[in-house]
Amino acid sequence: MPLHYDLRTVKANWKDDAIWPITNALIMGTMSVGMRSIDETNWKEFYTRVHIIESIHGHWLLKEGKPRLITPQDVYDHIGLNTNATHISNAKFKNDIDRRFREQAKHMIKCQPVEENDWFTSGETSWEEYYNEGEEEKA
């Protein structure tokens, strides 16, 4: 199903070329955060979900070629945004976030294999001794 949106009551000047990337990110973001609209009663929850998603997957915006986070002001200025995105309850969103973090961790474990260290499992060398090894030579 295509994503439809309505910006008629949005406070921000979304027709401005500098604002449109933020507006577009928030429109598309309604699908990720599972909220159909931004209004006076839910804008803080909308922002919180955006912040969580950006923490996992990275910034939604670039400004002058550099990553830029969505701000609370960005969300507040877009009160009135409405879409036909699927609504996701808080409980389902939290479960989805847990799944995303676990997938990310699983990916990191797969991409960055670790070496087994006999010193840790054998009990012959303590962590402190291992960590401080060679420090005496530097002094």
C-alpha angles and dihedrals in degrees: 000000000000119000112248123191140189121207100169095114099035113127096212119086092246092173089068111101090227093053100040095078089057092046091048092048091051092047091052090039092062087078093052096046094041096231123124098204148011116234141155092274101045108031093102092053089046090053092046091054092047090051092050093049092047089050090057103037105021138251121335094207142050123206116192088344094306126109114261128189124226107254131214087248091055090055094042091051089055096058104140096045110137130183139165093243117143114266116237120197120233091251093052091045091052091049090049091051091051089051092049093050091048092049090049092049091047089052091049091050091050095046097041108043118195129224118237111240116210090196091068098048098036095059091223094114125034122224090248091053091048093047094047095042109130094015091107090057091055093052 
